[in-house]
């Protein structure tokens, strides 16, 4: 029973949710089987861990139905019924969160009951609630369309206006979602080096560019799309930055996070092309996203955002700012990541300051909590050995890292290749080879894809007379 679909579902419920679920199962509107209530209560007492020594089928059955002989078939039916009730419960909970969706269904029911006066009063209340929302996200356009679409069904003076409003709301709902899907397809296309079909988007883009007074959120995603599809036309990105500054405070926080990440990723691609003026822009976007808390998830900053901010600021040599940032914002990382992220980023800072003893001190205190973190820490260790002229230690660490990469099957292929290319090229740089081979290595450093630490490898190569 421990591995059943029912236990798997109930295990995901919070304490409050399991309490509400028991109330839900008790409701005669959804369930009239009292034995299902007893089974649900019994299982709720085992939540959330559902200990294996207390969740055998027979144990649960006898505890829920004392005095009854164990009936495997009956228990199976009851467990299936509880799963269905669990699904209904989750649906009801989601509907509670989607107030407008619920309200439009009420309006539809009132219309079917021919309660015109009640309908108009309720519609006015729903419209006021929608228009008074303090923040806008893409769901706003869906809700606006639902409400406008329902307004057509009451025949009264001005019916043509309600039809036009419904058509306009449908257009806005389509445009915002077409833009969001198109932006993500272009984003994935760049990452995966594949081609996706984005039909009608050229026509949609041209149409929207000619529309005056577009809703700000549609305008923002239009500029993101144009920035991704026409990367050499920098005016789109500048327009995006201005729109974020003007409208950020009125955009829902989760939507704003998505927008910031798109803008930061656009900067990242520009930086990889050697356009270093985008380093400060990306850092500013991170700072704005932190101050607005748009880049936070459930009150926490991701450790990768934390790392990326440090790396960007290091490229601007803002050493004092970085040290302050590392300490000030370490507390907003999830607790299990704090110590390692603190020491890894301090190690990065000291590497840039050429204080290699401190780098090794901090790297020794890093506990890798995922494979990618482990890889970047090992690369930093190899770089530190090289820069401090501990060449034997560097070669030893390089060899051990190469073996580790070849044996580890769980590392994502692009990431593994990036690190393997780093190892092979650094080994080539350190080897005493002919001028012809050195020229070949230099060309490989410039062109090999993917490649970790390309700029540092190029610097080392050139220092050795490359």
C-alpha positions as CSV (number, residue, x, y, z in Angstrom):
1,X,0.0,0.0,0.0
2,X,2.9,2.3,0.7
3,X,3.7,2.4,-3.1
4,X,0.1,2.9,-4.1
5,X,-1.2,5.9,-6.2
6,X,-3.3,7.0,-3.2
7,X,-0.4,7.2,-0.8
8,X,1.8,8.8,-3.4
9,X,-0.9,11.5,-3.9
10,X,-1.6,12.1,-0.2
11,X,2.2,12.3,0.6
12,X,2.3,15.5,-1.5
13,X,-0.4,17.2,0.6
14,X,0.6,19.8,3.2
15,X,-0.7,19.5,6.8
16,X,-3.4,22.1,6.0
17,X,-4.3,20.3,2.8
18,X,-4.7,16.9,4.4
19,X,-7.0,18.5,7.0
20,X,-9.1,20.1,4.2
21,X,-9.2,16.9,2.3
22,X,-10.7,15.0,5.3
23,X,-13.4,17.8,5.4
24,X,-13.9,17.4,1.7
25,X,-14.4,13.6,2.0
26,X,-16.8,14.2,4.9
27,X,-19.0,16.5,2.7
28,X,-22.1,14.6,1.5
29,X,-22.1,16.7,-1.7
30,X,-19.0,14.8,-2.8
31,X,-19.2,11.6,-0.8
32,X,-22.0,9.7,1.0
33,X,-19.9,6.6,1.8
34,X,-19.1,6.8,5.6
35,X,-16.5,4.0,5.3
36,X,-14.5,6.2,2.9
37,X,-14.5,8.9,5.6
38,X,-13.1,6.4,8.1
39,X,-10.4,5.2,5.7
40,X,-9.5,8.8,4.9
41,X,-9.3,9.7,8.6
42,X,-7.1,6.7,9.3
43,X,-4.7,7.6,6.5
44,X,-4.6,11.3,7.6
45,X,-3.2,10.1,10.9
46,X,-0.3,8.5,9.1
47,X,0.5,11.7,7.1
48,X,3.0,12.8,6.0
49,X,5.5,10.0,6.3
50,X,3.1,7.0,6.1
51,X,5.5,4.7,8.0
52,X,6.0,1.4,6.2
53,X,5.4,-0.6,9.4
54,X,1.9,0.9,9.7
55,X,0.7,1.1,6.1
56,X,0.3,-2.5,5.1
57,X,-3.1,-3.1,3.4
58,X,-4.3,-5.3,6.2
59,X,-3.2,-2.9,9.0
60,X,-4.9,0.0,7.4
61,X,-8.1,-1.9,6.7
62,X,-8.4,-3.3,10.3
63,X,-7.6,0.1,11.8
64,X,-10.2,1.9,9.7
65,X,-12.9,-0.9,10.0
66,X,-12.4,-2.6,13.4
67,X,-14.2,-5.9,13.6
68,X,-14.4,-6.5,9.9
69,X,-12.6,-9.3,8.2
70,X,-9.9,-8.1,5.7
71,X,-11.3,-7.7,2.2
72,X,-8.6,-7.0,-0.4
73,X,-11.1,-6.3,-3.2
74,X,-13.2,-3.9,-1.1
75,X,-10.1,-2.0,0.0
76,X,-9.0,-1.7,-3.7
77,X,-12.3,-0.2,-4.6
78,X,-12.2,2.2,-1.7
79,X,-8.7,3.3,-2.5
80,X,-9.7,4.0,-6.1
81,X,-12.6,6.0,-4.8
82,X,-10.4,8.1,-2.5
83,X,-8.0,8.7,-5.4
84,X,-10.9,10.1,-7.4
85,X,-12.0,12.3,-4.5
86,X,-8.4,13.5,-4.2
87,X,-8.5,14.5,-7.9
88,X,-11.7,16.3,-7.3
89,X,-10.3,18.0,-4.3
90,X,-7.2,19.2,-6.2
91,X,-9.5,20.5,-9.0
92,X,-11.6,22.4,-6.5
93,X,-8.5,23.9,-4.8
94,X,-7.3,25.1,-8.2
95,X,-10.7,26.6,-9.0
96,X,-10.5,28.5,-5.7
97,X,-7.3,30.1,-6.9
98,X,-8.9,31.0,-10.3
99,X,-11.5,33.4,-9.0
100,X,-12.5,34.8,-12.4
101,X,-12.9,31.3,-13.9
102,X,-15.2,30.4,-11.0
103,X,-17.1,33.7,-11.3
104,X,-17.7,33.3,-15.1
105,X,-19.1,29.8,-14.4
106,X,-21.5,31.5,-11.9
107,X,-22.4,34.0,-14.5
108,X,-23.1,31.3,-17.0
109,X,-25.3,29.5,-14.5
110,X,-27.2,32.7,-13.7
111,X,-27.7,33.2,-17.5
112,X,-29.1,29.7,-17.9
113,X,-31.5,30.3,-15.0
114,X,-32.6,33.5,-16.7
115,X,-31.6,35.6,-13.7
116,X,-30.8,38.8,-15.6
117,X,-30.9,41.2,-12.7
118,X,-28.7,39.0,-10.6
119,X,-26.4,38.4,-13.5
120,X,-25.9,42.1,-14.1
121,X,-25.1,42.8,-10.4
122,X,-22.7,39.8,-10.2
123,X,-21.0,40.8,-13.5
124,X,-20.4,44.4,-12.3
125,X,-18.8,43.0,-9.1
126,X,-16.5,40.7,-11.1
127,X,-15.5,43.4,-13.6
128,X,-14.7,45.8,-10.7
129,X,-12.5,43.1,-9.1
130,X,-10.7,42.3,-12.3
131,X,-10.0,46.0,-13.0
132,X,-8.8,46.7,-9.5
133,X,-6.1,44.0,-9.5
134,X,-2.8,45.7,-8.5
135,X,-0.6,43.6,-10.8
136,X,-1.0,42.4,-14.4
137,X,0.1,39.1,-15.7
138,X,-0.8,37.0,-18.8
139,X,-3.7,35.5,-17.0
140,X,-5.3,38.9,-16.8
141,X,-5.9,38.7,-20.6
142,X,-7.5,35.3,-20.3
143,X,-9.8,36.5,-17.5
144,X,-10.7,39.7,-19.4
145,X,-11.6,37.6,-22.4
146,X,-13.8,35.2,-20.3
147,X,-15.7,38.1,-18.8
148,X,-16.1,39.9,-22.1
149,X,-17.2,36.7,-23.8
150,X,-19.9,36.2,-21.1
151,X,-21.1,39.8,-21.6
152,X,-22.4,39.0,-25.0
153,X,-25.2,36.7,-23.8
154,X,-27.3,39.4,-22.2
155,X,-29.2,41.1,-25.1
156,X,-29.5,44.8,-24.3
157,X,-28.7,48.2,-25.8
158,X,-25.0,48.4,-26.8
159,X,-24.8,44.7,-27.7
160,X,-22.5,45.6,-30.6
161,X,-20.0,47.1,-28.1
162,X,-19.9,44.0,-26.0
163,X,-19.2,41.9,-29.1
164,X,-16.4,44.3,-30.1
165,X,-15.0,44.1,-26.5
166,X,-15.1,40.3,-26.6
167,X,-13.3,40.2,-30.0
168,X,-10.6,42.7,-28.8
169,X,-10.1,40.7,-25.6
170,X,-9.7,37.5,-27.6
171,X,-7.1,39.2,-29.7
172,X,-5.1,40.4,-26.7
173,X,-5.3,36.9,-25.1
174,X,-4.0,35.4,-28.4
175,X,-1.3,37.9,-28.9
176,X,0.2,37.7,-25.4
177,X,0.3,33.9,-25.6
178,X,1.6,33.8,-29.2
179,X,4.4,36.1,-28.2
180,X,5.3,34.1,-25.0
181,X,5.4,30.8,-26.9
182,X,7.4,32.4,-29.7
183,X,9.9,33.9,-27.3
184,X,10.4,30.5,-25.6
185,X,10.8,28.7,-28.9
186,X,13.5,31.2,-30.0
187,X,15.2,30.8,-26.6
188,X,15.2,27.0,-26.9
189,X,16.3,27.2,-30.5
190,X,19.4,29.1,-29.4
191,X,20.2,26.6,-26.6
192,X,19.5,23.4,-28.5
193,X,20.8,24.6,-31.9
194,X,17.6,23.3,-33.5
195,X,14.9,24.8,-35.6
196,X,11.3,25.3,-34.5
197,X,8.3,26.3,-36.6
198,X,6.8,29.6,-35.5
199,X,3.9,30.1,-38.0
200,X,2.3,33.6,-38.4
201,X,4.7,35.2,-36.1
202,X,6.2,37.5,-38.7
203,X,2.7,38.7,-39.6
204,X,1.7,39.1,-35.9
205,X,4.9,41.0,-35.2
206,X,4.4,43.4,-38.1
207,X,0.7,43.9,-37.1
208,X,1.6,44.7,-33.5
209,X,4.3,47.1,-34.4
210,X,1.7,49.2,-36.1
211,X,-0.8,49.2,-33.2
212,X,-0.9,52.3,-31.0
213,X,-1.4,52.0,-27.3
214,X,-0.6,48.3,-26.9
215,X,-1.0,46.9,-23.3
216,X,2.5,47.2,-21.7
217,X,2.8,43.5,-21.1
218,X,2.2,42.7,-24.8
219,X,4.6,45.4,-25.8
220,X,7.3,43.9,-23.4
221,X,7.0,40.5,-24.9
222,X,7.0,42.0,-28.4
223,X,10.3,43.6,-27.7
224,X,11.7,40.4,-26.2
225,X,10.6,38.6,-29.4
226,X,12.2,41.2,-31.6
227,X,15.4,41.2,-29.5
228,X,15.7,37.4,-29.9
229,X,14.7,37.2,-33.6
230,X,16.7,40.3,-34.7
231,X,19.7,40.3,-32.3
232,X,21.7,42.9,-34.3
233,X,18.9,45.5,-34.0
234,X,19.8,46.8,-30.5
235,X,16.9,49.3,-30.4
236,X,14.5,46.5,-29.5
237,X,16.5,45.6,-26.4
238,X,16.8,49.3,-25.4
239,X,13.0,49.6,-25.7
240,X,12.6,46.5,-23.6
241,X,14.8,47.9,-20.8
242,X,12.8,51.1,-20.8
243,X,9.5,49.2,-20.7
244,X,10.7,47.2,-17.7
245,X,11.7,50.3,-15.9
246,X,8.3,52.0,-16.6
247,X,6.0,49.0,-16.0
248,X,7.9,46.7,-13.7
249,X,6.0,47.8,-10.5
250,X,2.6,47.0,-12.0
251,X,3.5,43.5,-13.3
252,X,2.8,40.4,-11.3
253,X,6.0,39.2,-9.6
254,X,6.2,35.8,-11.3
255,X,5.6,37.4,-14.7
256,X,8.3,40.0,-13.9
257,X,10.8,37.2,-13.1
258,X,10.3,35.7,-16.5
259,X,10.8,39.0,-18.1
260,X,14.0,39.7,-16.2
261,X,15.4,36.3,-17.1
262,X,14.8,36.9,-20.8
263,X,16.5,40.2,-20.6
264,X,19.5,38.7,-18.7
265,X,19.8,35.8,-21.2
266,X,19.9,38.3,-24.0
267,X,22.7,40.1,-22.3
268,X,24.5,36.8,-21.7
269,X,24.5,36.1,-25.4
270,X,25.8,39.5,-26.2
271,X,28.6,39.1,-23.7
272,X,29.6,35.8,-25.3
273,X,29.9,37.7,-28.6
274,X,32.5,40.0,-26.9
275,X,30.1,42.9,-26.4
276,X,31.3,43.7,-22.9
277,X,29.1,46.8,-22.5
278,X,26.3,44.3,-21.7
279,X,28.1,43.1,-18.5
280,X,27.0,46.2,-16.5
281,X,23.5,46.0,-18.1
282,X,23.1,42.4,-17.0
283,X,24.4,43.2,-13.5
284,X,21.9,46.1,-13.3
285,X,19.1,43.8,-14.3
286,X,20.1,41.3,-11.6
287,X,20.2,44.1,-9.0
288,X,16.7,45.4,-10.0
289,X,15.4,41.8,-9.9
290,X,16.7,41.3,-6.4
291,X,15.5,44.7,-5.1
292,X,12.0,44.0,-6.5
293,X,12.3,40.3,-5.3
294,X,11.2,39.2,-8.8
295,X,14.2,36.9,-8.9
296,X,13.3,35.2,-5.6
297,X,11.4,31.9,-5.4
298,X,9.4,31.5,-2.2
299,X,11.6,34.1,-0.5
300,X,14.9,32.6,-1.7
301,X,17.5,33.7,-4.3
302,X,18.8,30.8,-6.4
303,X,22.5,30.0,-5.8
304,X,23.1,30.2,-9.6
305,X,21.8,33.7,-9.7
306,X,24.0,34.5,-6.7
307,X,27.0,33.0,-8.6
308,X,26.2,34.8,-11.8
309,X,26.0,38.2,-10.1
310,X,29.5,37.6,-8.6
311,X,31.0,36.6,-12.0
312,X,29.6,39.6,-13.7
313,X,30.8,42.0,-11.0
314,X,34.2,40.3,-11.1
315,X,34.5,41.2,-14.8
316,X,34.0,44.8,-13.8
317,X,36.6,44.5,-11.0
318,X,34.0,45.7,-8.4
319,X,35.8,43.8,-5.6
320,X,34.5,45.7,-2.6
321,X,31.0,45.6,-3.9
322,X,31.3,41.8,-4.5
323,X,32.6,41.0,-1.0
324,X,29.7,43.0,0.5
325,X,27.2,41.3,-1.8
326,X,28.5,37.8,-1.0
327,X,28.0,38.3,2.7
328,X,24.8,40.4,2.6
329,X,22.9,38.1,0.3
330,X,24.2,34.7,1.5
331,X,21.3,34.7,4.0
332,X,18.6,34.7,1.3
333,X,19.9,31.4,-0.3
334,X,18.3,28.2,0.8
335,X,20.0,27.1,4.0
336,X,21.6,23.9,2.6
337,X,23.4,26.0,-0.1
338,X,24.6,28.9,2.0
339,X,28.0,27.7,3.3
340,X,29.2,26.2,0.0
341,X,28.0,29.2,-2.1
342,X,29.7,31.6,0.3
343,X,33.1,29.8,0.1
344,X,32.9,29.2,-3.6
345,X,32.2,32.8,-4.4
346,X,34.8,34.1,-2.0
347,X,37.2,31.7,-3.7
348,X,36.3,33.3,-7.1
349,X,36.9,36.7,-5.6
350,X,40.3,35.8,-4.2
351,X,41.3,34.2,-7.5
352,X,40.7,37.5,-9.3
353,X,42.7,39.3,-6.6
354,X,45.5,36.7,-7.1
355,X,45.4,35.6,-3.5
356,X,45.7,31.9,-4.3
357,X,46.2,30.7,-0.7
358,X,42.8,32.1,0.2
359,X,41.3,30.5,-2.9
360,X,42.5,27.1,-1.7
361,X,41.3,27.7,1.9
362,X,37.8,28.5,0.7
363,X,37.6,25.8,-1.9
364,X,38.4,23.2,0.8
365,X,35.2,24.3,2.5
366,X,32.9,23.8,-0.6
367,X,30.6,20.9,-0.4
368,X,29.3,20.3,-3.9
369,X,25.5,19.9,-3.8
370,X,25.0,19.3,-7.5
371,X,27.2,18.0,-10.4
372,X,27.5,21.4,-12.0
373,X,28.7,23.1,-8.8
374,X,31.3,20.2,-8.4
375,X,32.6,20.8,-11.9
376,X,33.0,24.6,-11.6
377,X,34.8,24.1,-8.2
378,X,37.2,21.6,-9.7
379,X,38.0,23.9,-12.7
380,X,38.7,26.8,-10.3
381,X,41.0,24.5,-8.3
382,X,43.0,23.6,-11.5
383,X,43.2,27.2,-12.5
384,X,44.5,28.1,-9.0
385,X,47.2,25.5,-9.1
386,X,48.3,26.7,-12.5
387,X,48.3,30.4,-11.6
388,X,50.3,29.7,-8.4
389,X,52.9,27.8,-10.4
390,X,52.0,24.5,-8.6
391,X,52.3,22.8,-12.0
392,X,52.6,19.2,-10.7
393,X,49.5,19.6,-8.6
394,X,47.8,21.2,-11.6
395,X,48.6,18.3,-13.9
396,X,47.6,15.8,-11.2
397,X,44.2,17.6,-10.7
398,X,43.8,17.9,-14.5
399,X,44.3,14.1,-15.0
400,X,42.0,13.2,-12.1
401,X,39.3,15.5,-13.4
402,X,39.6,14.0,-16.9
403,X,39.1,10.5,-15.5
404,X,36.2,11.7,-13.4
405,X,34.5,13.2,-16.5
406,X,35.0,10.1,-18.6
407,X,33.5,7.8,-15.9
408,X,30.6,9.9,-14.8
409,X,27.5,9.1,-16.8
410,X,25.1,11.4,-15.1
411,X,26.6,14.8,-16.2
412,X,24.6,16.4,-19.1
413,X,26.5,15.9,-22.4
414,X,27.0,19.6,-23.3
415,X,28.4,20.4,-19.8
416,X,30.6,17.3,-19.9
417,X,32.0,18.2,-23.3
418,X,32.6,21.8,-22.2
419,X,34.8,20.5,-19.3
420,X,36.5,17.8,-21.3
421,X,37.5,20.3,-24.0
422,X,38.9,22.6,-21.2
423,X,41.0,19.7,-19.8
424,X,42.3,18.7,-23.3
425,X,43.2,22.2,-24.3
426,X,44.8,23.2,-21.0
427,X,46.9,20.0,-21.2
428,X,47.9,21.0,-24.7
429,X,48.9,24.5,-23.6
430,X,51.0,23.1,-20.8
431,X,52.8,20.5,-23.0
432,X,56.0,21.5,-24.8
433,X,55.0,21.1,-28.4
434,X,56.1,22.4,-31.8
435,X,55.0,25.8,-33.0
436,X,52.7,24.2,-35.6
437,X,50.9,22.3,-32.9
438,X,50.7,25.4,-30.7
439,X,49.0,27.3,-33.5
440,X,46.5,24.5,-33.8
441,X,45.8,24.7,-30.1
442,X,45.3,28.4,-30.3
443,X,42.8,28.0,-33.1
444,X,40.9,25.3,-31.1
445,X,40.7,27.6,-28.1
446,X,39.1,30.3,-30.3
447,X,36.6,28.0,-32.0
448,X,36.0,24.8,-30.0
449,X,32.3,24.5,-28.8
450,X,31.3,24.1,-26.1
451,X,34.3,25.2,-24.0
452,X,34.5,26.2,-20.3
453,X,36.8,29.1,-19.4
454,X,37.6,30.1,-23.0
455,X,38.9,33.6,-22.0
456,X,41.2,32.3,-19.3
457,X,42.6,29.6,-21.6
458,X,43.3,32.2,-24.3
459,X,45.0,34.4,-21.8
460,X,47.2,31.5,-20.6
461,X,48.0,30.5,-24.2
462,X,49.0,34.0,-25.1
463,X,51.2,34.4,-22.0
464,X,53.2,31.4,-23.2
465,X,53.9,33.0,-26.4
466,X,50.9,31.7,-28.3
